[in-house]
């Protein structure tokens, strides 16, 4: 390709992506061949209206092309597709633009993340994707930067540091763009950080607002009324010295009509509440869904899936918005299958609890009380003295792998995990800066010594694809998998469900 041809192609890509904004994303069904936002649409349903490939001809699908990233580590990104160009990410926060027809690499951006920063990534140096908005491609880097790239060339337009480099923060999640604001969270909950989500001006990179997910030092002024509310639910200890956790490392969704941005919040530092907050308490906003005013970052409502979280039961798992009929009334709902094993349906206008039932085996709680919306716990599950074998495990009944919703069937399709975890308090726990601070004795995780015991252990670990009815709160069908860790979900108007 000549220089002039490359320049012309770059301009074509700029022109195509220049109109990717709220109005176009809101009308995504009018261009079903594109995938303009992380979940295709703001509601994160991950449902394609394409129907030419259906349950009658899907067996005829074959390989059209492939492109090798040159890496052998994890790939977790959802590509953004705009008029035939795929924008995606690989390890170390690298960004790629590929021709969707041929796989040809158009451009590549490498943020040159310092390799030593990889020690702060709990679960490999992965990245879950980019956002595209008005001619720019946005990516969060493992070492805490937010970078805006020219969609035509991959050249840097602006870059800003979103973290305090004195703390072991990471970014692996995909940014979201709403109302000309680029929103990004971070990870590092086990390593000693205080979680937050921040919005930046998409044109300049200037910070517009920040919402902290857990309170800081209670002897100092609170940043806002939400932090004053949250601080009342923490008791004893000096959680603020190690951060408290609560990182927003993955899921978000947006309702433009309500102007609400929904953010999933993670686990505490350390996991064990008896160490983190020895006086007890719910420890807001750990393991919560928070609904924020998208323009200001002000808290509108919250719902905590696991009060007093102590098992790494994050609420950072994929959230889906839908309008569904419940008891004869059309409800605006938000749905989530967080790590704790219960599938939740909430009113997304105000956070009111509607229903929750277990979608995988659960033994840390007997049920969710429908009057209070709180779990009814089994006391032994908090492992105060002895080891407790708890379902689900710290991997959760569902992890980062996206689920999907099909409006035609009314089902949510969940990549579920069936696995237990032996929790035991680490009696001599001492916080180590920059290390993995769970507060859990990991000795019981050592593999069994005999072949027979190992075989029994692996036989108990499995996964499945579940078709879940959110109205009836029960499983409609499942496909069992031999392994626990299976890919994300896509549904289509061709009556198909795809899983990697």
C-alpha positions in Angstrom: 0.0 0.0 0.0 1.4 3.4 -1.0 1.7 6.3 1.4 -1.3 8.1 -0.3 -3.4 4.9 -0.1 -2.6 4.5 3.6 -3.5 8.1 4.3 -6.8 7.8 2.4 -7.7 4.6 4.4 -6.8 6.4 7.7 -9.2 9.2 6.7 -11.9 6.8 5.8 -11.6 5.2 9.3 -11.7 8.6 10.9 -14.8 9.5 9.0 -16.5 6.2 9.9 -15.7 6.5 13.6 -16.4 10.3 13.8 -20.1 9.6 14.1 -19.8 6.9 16.8 -21.5 8.7 19.7 -24.6 8.4 21.9 -27.1 8.8 19.1 -25.5 6.2 16.9 -25.0 3.7 19.7 -28.6 4.3 20.8 -29.8 3.4 17.2 -27.4 0.3 17.0 -30.2 -2.0 15.7 -30.3 0.1 12.5 -26.8 -1.1 11.6 -26.7 -4.7 12.9 -23.4 -5.5 11.2 -21.5 -3.1 13.6 -20.6 -3.6 17.2 -20.2 0.0 18.4 -20.0 -0.4 22.2 -18.6 -3.0 24.6 -21.9 -4.9 24.9 -22.9 -3.8 21.4 -25.5 -1.5 23.1 -25.5 0.6 26.2 -27.7 -2.0 27.9 -24.9 -4.6 27.5 -27.3 -7.3 26.3 -24.7 -8.8 23.8 -27.5 -9.7 21.5 -27.0 -9.4 17.7 -30.1 -8.8 15.5 -28.3 -10.5 12.6 -30.4 -13.5 11.5 -29.0 -14.8 8.2 -26.9 -17.3 10.1 -29.5 -19.3 12.1 -30.1 -22.7 13.7 -30.8 -24.2 10.2 -27.5 -23.3 8.6 -25.0 -22.6 11.4 -23.3 -26.0 10.8 -22.0 -24.6 7.5 -19.9 -22.0 9.2 -16.2 -22.3 8.5 -12.9 -20.3 9.0 -12.7 -17.2 6.9 -9.4 -15.9 8.2 -7.3 -15.6 11.3 -4.7 -13.2 12.5 -1.9 -14.1 15.0 -1.2 -11.6 17.7 2.2 -13.2 18.3 1.5 -13.8 22.0 0.6 -16.9 23.9 -1.1 -15.3 26.9 -4.7 -14.4 27.7 -7.1 -12.7 25.3 -10.2 -11.3 27.0 -11.3 -8.4 24.8 -14.6 -7.8 23.0 -13.7 -6.2 19.6 -15.4 -3.0 18.6 -16.5 -3.1 15.0 -17.1 0.0 12.9 -17.9 -0.2 9.2 -15.6 -3.2 8.6 -12.8 -2.3 11.0 -12.2 -4.3 14.2 -10.6 -2.5 17.2 -9.4 -4.8 19.9 -6.7 -5.4 22.5 -4.2 -8.0 23.5 -1.8 -8.5 26.4 0.1 -5.6 27.9 -2.7 -3.3 26.8 -1.7 -3.4 23.1 -4.3 -2.1 20.7 -4.9 -3.5 17.2 -7.0 -2.3 14.3 -7.7 -5.0 11.7 -9.6 -5.2 8.4 -12.7 -7.2 9.2 -12.9 -8.7 5.8 -9.3 -10.0 5.6 -7.8 -9.8 9.0 -5.1 -7.6 7.7 -3.4 -5.5 10.5 -4.1 -1.8 9.7 -2.3 -0.4 12.7 -1.0 -1.4 16.1 -0.4 0.7 19.3 1.9 -0.5 22.1 1.8 1.6 25.3 5.1 0.1 26.4 3.8 -0.9 29.9 6.8 -1.5 32.2 7.1 -5.3 32.6 7.7 -5.0 36.3 4.1 -3.7 36.7 2.8 -7.1 35.7 3.5 -8.3 39.3 0.4 -6.3 40.4 -2.0 -8.0 38.0 -3.7 -10.8 40.0 -4.8 -12.7 36.9 -2.3 -12.0 34.0 -1.5 -9.0 32.0 -4.8 -9.1 30.1 -7.1 -6.3 28.7 -10.8 -6.5 28.0 -11.1 -4.0 25.2 -11.4 -0.4 23.9 -14.1 2.2 23.4 -14.6 4.1 20.2 -16.1 7.6 20.2 -16.0 10.5 17.7 -12.9 9.4 15.8 -10.9 8.3 18.8 -10.1 4.9 20.3 -9.7 4.8 24.1 -7.8 2.2 26.1 -6.8 1.8 29.7 -3.3 0.4 30.3 -2.1 -2.0 32.9 0.0 0.6 34.6 -2.9 3.0 35.1 -3.0 5.3 32.1 -6.0 6.2 29.9 -4.9 6.8 26.3 -6.9 8.4 23.4 -5.7 7.2 20.0 -6.5 8.5 16.5 -8.8 5.9 15.1 -7.3 6.2 11.6 -3.6 5.7 12.6 -3.3 4.6 16.2 -1.3 7.7 17.1 -1.7 9.1 20.6 -4.0 12.1 20.8 -3.8 12.5 24.6 -2.8 10.5 27.6 -3.5 10.9 31.3 -2.5 9.0 34.4 -5.5 7.8 36.3 -3.8 6.3 39.4 -1.4 7.0 42.2 1.8 5.2 41.1 2.7 4.8 44.7 -0.1 2.2 45.0 -0.3 -1.1 43.1 -3.3 -0.2 40.9 -3.9 -1.9 37.5 -6.4 -1.5 34.7 -7.6 -4.5 32.7 -11.2 -3.4 32.0 -12.6 -1.7 29.0 -13.5 2.0 29.2 -17.0 3.2 28.5 -18.0 6.5 26.9 -21.2 8.3 27.9 -22.2 11.9 27.3 -18.6 12.7 26.0 -17.1 11.3 29.2 -14.7 8.4 29.2 -15.2 6.3 32.3 -12.6 3.9 33.6 -12.1 2.0 36.8 -9.2 0.0 38.1 -8.0 -3.2 39.8 -5.6 -4.2 42.6 -8.1 -5.0 45.4 -5.9 -7.7 46.9 -2.7 -5.6 46.7 -3.7 -2.6 48.9 -5.6 0.1 47.0 -8.8 2.2 47.5 -11.2 1.7 44.6 -12.7 4.4 42.5 -14.1 5.1 39.0 -13.3 8.3 37.1 -14.7 10.2 34.2 -12.5 12.2 31.8 -13.4 14.6 29.0 -13.2 12.7 25.8 -11.7 15.6 23.9 -9.1 16.8 26.3 -8.5 14.0 28.9 -9.3 16.4 31.8 -10.9 14.8 34.8 -14.6 15.6 35.3 -15.5 13.6 38.3 -14.4 10.7 40.5 -16.5 8.3 42.7 -14.7 6.5 45.5 -16.2 3.1 46.2 -15.0 2.8 49.8 -14.4 5.4 52.5 -11.0 6.8 53.3 -9.5 7.9 56.7 -12.6 8.7 58.8 -10.6 11.4 60.7 -10.5 13.4 57.5 -13.4 15.2 55.7 -15.5 12.9 53.5 -15.3 13.5 49.8 -19.1 13.4 49.5 -22.3 12.3 51.4 -21.9 8.8 49.9 -18.6 8.3 51.7 -20.0 9.5 55.0 -22.8 6.9 54.6 -20.3 4.2 53.7 -18.0 4.9 56.6 -20.8 4.1 59.1 -20.7 0.5 57.8 -17.0 -0.1 58.6 -15.9 -0.7 62.2 -12.6 -1.1 63.9 -9.2 -1.7 62.3 -7.3 0.7 60.0 -8.7 -0.3 56.6 -7.8 3.0 55.0 -4.1 2.4 55.6 -4.2 -0.5 53.1 -6.9 1.0 50.9 -10.0 -1.1 51.7 -10.3 -2.5 48.2 -13.6 -2.1 46.3 -12.0 -1.8 42.9 -14.3 -1.3 39.8 -12.3 -3.5 37.5 -14.8 -4.6 34.9 -18.6 -4.2 34.5 -20.6 -1.1 33.7 -23.9 -0.3 31.9 -25.7 2.9 31.0 -29.3 3.9 30.7 -29.4 7.2 28.7 -33.1 7.8 29.5 -32.4 7.8 33.3 -28.9 9.1 32.8 -27.6 6.5 35.2 -24.3 4.8 34.9 -24.2 1.4 36.7 -20.8 0.2 38.1 -20.0 -3.1 39.7 -17.7 -3.0 42.7 -15.2 -5.6 43.9 -13.9 -7.3 47.0 -12.3 -5.9 50.1 -8.7 -5.7 51.2 -8.1 -8.2 52.7 -10.9 -10.6 51.8 -11.6 -11.5 55.4 -13.9 -8.9 57.0 -12.8 -10.0 60.5 -9.3 -8.6 59.7 -10.4 -5.7 57.5 -13.3 -4.5 59.7 -13.1 -6.4 63.0 -16.1 -4.6 64.4 -18.3 -6.0 61.6 -20.5 -4.0 59.3 -21.7 -4.2 55.7 -18.6 -2.4 54.5 -20.2 -0.3 51.7 -19.8 -0.2 48.8 -17.9 -3.5 48.5 -19.6 -6.2 46.4 -22.3 -3.6 45.3 -23.9 -2.2 42.3 -23.8 1.6 42.4 -25.9 3.8 40.2 -24.3 7.1 39.5 -25.5 10.3 37.8 -23.5 10.0 34.5 -22.8 13.8 34.4 -21.6 14.3 37.9 -20.7 10.9 39.4 -23.1 11.5 42.3 -24.5 8.4 43.9 -28.2 7.9 43.1 -28.7 4.4 44.6 -26.8 1.3 45.6 -27.5 -2.4 46.2 -25.1 -4.7 48.0 -25.1 -8.3 46.9 -22.9 -9.6 49.7 -22.9 -7.5 52.8 -19.7 -7.8 54.9 -18.1 -9.5 51.9 -15.5 -12.0 53.1 -15.1 -14.6 50.2 -13.9 -12.4 47.3 -17.5 -12.3 46.1 -17.3 -9.3 43.8 -20.2 -7.6 42.1 -18.0 -6.7 39.1 -19.6 -9.3 36.9 -21.4 -8.4 33.8 -24.7 -6.5 34.2 -27.6 -6.4 31.7 -30.4 -3.8 31.4 -33.7 -4.9 30.0 -37.4 -4.1 30.2 -39.3 -7.3 31.2 -42.8 -8.1 32.3 -43.0 -9.3 35.9 -46.4 -10.0 37.5 -48.2 -8.2 34.7 -46.1 -5.0 34.9 -43.3 -4.0 32.5 -40.3 -3.3 34.7 -37.0 -1.5 33.9 -34.5 -4.0 35.4 -30.8 -4.6 35.9 -29.7 -8.2 36.1 -26.5 -9.7 37.4 -25.1 -13.1 38.2 -22.3 -12.0 40.6 -19.7 -14.3 42.1 -21.8 -15.1 45.2 -24.0 -17.6 43.2 -27.4 -15.8 43.3 -29.0 -14.3 40.1 -30.4 -10.8 40.9 -33.1 -8.8 39.3 -33.4 -5.2 40.5 -35.4 -2.2 39.5 -32.8 -0.1 37.8 -34.6 3.2 38.4 -34.2 3.1 42.2 -32.3 -0.2 43.1 -35.3 -1.9 44.6 -34.9 -5.6 45.1 -37.2 -7.7 42.9 -35.9 -11.3 43.1 -32.8 -13.4 43.6 -32.3 -17.2 43.4 -29.1 -19.4 43.2 -27.9 -20.2 39.7 -25.2 -22.5 40.9 -24.7 -24.6 44.1 -24.5 -22.2 47.1 -23.8 -23.1 50.7 -22.7 -19.8 52.3 -26.3 -18.6 52.6 -29.6 -20.5 52.6 -31.5 -17.9 50.5 -32.1 -14.2 49.9 -34.8 -12.7 52.2 -37.3 -11.1 49.8 -38.4 -8.6 52.4 -35.0 -7.2 53.1 -33.1 -8.2 49.9 -30.3 -9.5 52.1 -28.8 -13.0 52.2 -29.5 -15.3 55.1 -26.1 -16.5 56.0 -24.8 -19.8 57.4 -22.5 -18.6 60.2 -19.9 -21.3 59.7 -19.3 -20.0 56.2 -17.4 -17.1 57.6 -14.8 -19.6 58.8 -14.2 -17.9 62.2 -12.1 -20.8 63.5 -12.0 -23.8 61.2 -11.7 -24.3 57.5 -15.0 -24.1 55.6 -15.5 -25.6 52.2 -17.7 -23.0 50.6 -19.7 -22.9 47.3 -19.1 -20.9 45.1 -15.3 -20.6 45.2 -13.4 -17.3 45.0 -13.6 -17.7 41.2 -17.4 -17.3 41.8 -20.4 -18.9 40.2 -19.7 -16.5 37.3 -16.5 -14.4 36.7 -15.5 -11.8 34.1 -16.8 -13.8 31.1 -19.8 -11.9 29.7 -23.3 -13.3 29.8 -26.0 -12.3 27.2 -29.7 -11.7 27.0 -32.0 -12.7 24.1 -35.2 -10.6 24.0 -37.0 -13.2 21.9 -36.5 -16.1 24.3 -36.4 -13.9 27.4 -33.5 -15.9 28.8 -30.1 -14.8 30.1 -27.3 -17.1 29.1 -24.7 -17.5 31.9 -21.2 -19.0 31.6 -21.4 -20.6 35.0 -18.8 -22.2 37.3 -19.3 -25.1 39.7 -16.5 -25.1 42.2 -15.8 -24.9 45.9 -13.1 -23.2 47.9 -11.6 -24.1 51.3 -11.6 -20.8 53.3 -9.6 -20.6 56.5 -8.5 -17.4 58.3 -4.8 -16.7 58.2 -4.1 -16.4 62.0 -0.8 -14.5 61.7 -1.9 -12.2 58.9 0.3 -9.2 58.3 -0.3 -6.8 55.5 2.5 -6.8 52.9 2.6 -3.8 50.5 2.3 -4.8 46.9 1.7 -8.5 47.7 -1.5 -10.6 47.5 -3.3 -9.9 50.8 -6.3 -12.1 51.0 -6.2 -12.8 54.8 -6.9 -16.4 53.9 -4.7 -19.4 54.8 -4.0 -20.8 51.3 -2.5 -24.0 52.7 -5.7 -26.0 52.1 -5.4 -25.2 48.4 -2.4 -27.4 48.0 -3.2 -30.3 45.7 -3.9 -33.7 47.1 -1.0 -36.1 47.2 -2.6 -39.2 45.7 -3.8 -39.7 42.1 -7.2 -40.8 43.4 -7.7 -37.7 45.5 -6.6 -35.4 42.7 -9.0 -37.2 40.3 -11.8 -36.7 42.8 -10.9 -33.0 43.2 -11.0 -32.4 39.4 -14.2 -34.3 39.0 -15.9 -31.9 41.4 -14.8 -28.9 39.4 -16.9 -28.2 36.3 -18.8 -25.5 34.4 -21.9 -25.1 32.2 -23.8 -22.8 30.0 -27.1 -22.0 31.6 -30.2 -20.6 30.0 -31.7 -18.7 32.9 -35.3 -17.4 33.1 -35.1 -14.1 35.0 -38.8 -13.9 35.5 -39.4 -17.4 36.9 -35.9 -17.3 38.4 -35.0 -20.8 37.3 -32.9 -22.6 34.8 -34.5 -23.5 31.5 -31.7 -25.7 30.1 -28.0 -26.2 30.3 -25.0 -27.5 28.4 -22.5 -29.1 30.7 -18.8 -28.5 30.2 -16.0 -30.6 31.6 -13.9 -27.6 32.6 -14.7 -24.6 34.9 -13.3 -21.7 32.8 -15.4 -21.2 29.7 -15.8 -18.3 27.4 -18.3 -15.4 27.1 -21.7 -15.5 25.4 -23.3 -14.0 22.3 -26.9 -14.5 21.3 -28.5 -13.7 17.9 -31.8 -13.2 16.2 -31.0 -16.5 14.4 -32.0 -18.4 17.5 -28.4 -19.1 18.3 -26.2 -18.9 21.4 -22.4 -18.8 20.9 -19.9 -19.5 23.6 -16.1 -19.5 23.2 
